[in-house]
Amino acid sequence: MIYLDHNATTPISPEVLEAMMPYLTTEWGNPSSSYKFGAKLKSVIETARAQVAELIGAHPLEIVFTSCATESNNTAIHAALKANPGKGHVITSMVEHSSVLNYCAALASYDGYRVTYLPVDREGLLKLADLEKAITDDTAIVSLMWANNETGVLFPVKEIAEICRSRGVLYHCDAVQAAGKVETDLRKVQADYLSLTGHKFHAPKGVGALIVRRKTPVSPLIHGGHQERNLRGGTESVPLIVGMGKAAELARKYLPDYEKKVRPLRDALEEGILSTIPNTELNGHKTQRLANTSNITFHGIESEALLILLDQEGICASSGSACLADSDEPSHVVKAMKPESAASRQMIRFSLDTAVQARDIAASVSCLQRAVTALRD
Ligand code: PLP
């Protein structure tokens, strides 16, 4: 198998699994119990909290563990709206993940909120002037992602945060695809809320985090016990939290080398495709983009047909977000960038990681050449 879909999910790293093992076997207590067998696990959770905090330059007490980034994204927007009962306007972009877009759609249809979806240009970039114009006295929260999951395009999060701060509006940043791939330091980017999920950086699925900066309003979406300082009810999954903590520690350790390792492979794949397969087109800004992601339109070929041929040769890639893979809809991200063209139905996302080898890239390019020729014939 050649796995080129790391923006969908990543394998659990061996060190992460090793760190989790005691909590999947012998140390299975409930951290809320009063006896030592359970209660000692509280400190294990606190260690993981500190590891996640280190990855993003936050204080451990600013971290709330959740089940996934979908929950983190929903919770952040919910908390901001709860704290601003008199305000009825939310700003996001047309290219956010479905966990933001569909939550906003639900807010608009059930609760009467007005939602502004900021556009992007043909390269997937956002205009700060559009954000400035969209903010009104009625705006409760701005939710704009750090890096796009389909194209890897990076939004100017530092400037977005500054604009929100100067206009007195809360800013939530979905940093799911950025963590471990670019520096994500909240001391430099003044976001109020930030979402992460473990499975995008070699932790298991089923654990995420919402970072809520000090003095930022927060209220739970999931009510229950007093876990996570009353901010997220439900017995903590100690093994998953430990896994996310360890993965965050490793992501931080490997970050300085990440781009150096991944970019040449991604560039080789991209150039191999664009220079040898006719009628192909890059979607996304050439440089303002994650080093691991390449989103390419193969004109005249339906994404699904090409993905099937790739799969037959053991190559895993995708036609956009894994969360929407079973829908017939074209990519909403590429559609927002190039509304007039069929590019959104004819694109493939390749997302790499440091484990990908140069020979995987060469094999993928030649498989794509054969598959595209066969489909076009
Ligand atoms: N946000 C972005 C940008 C994503 O890419 C994803 C997952 O693909 C999510 C949110 C949702 O993450 P989770 O699967 O942990 O809910």
Residues whose N, C-alpha, C, O or C-beta is under 5 A from the ligand:
A	BS01	PLP	N7 A8 C68 A69 T70 H97 S99 A147 N149 D174 V176 Q177 T197
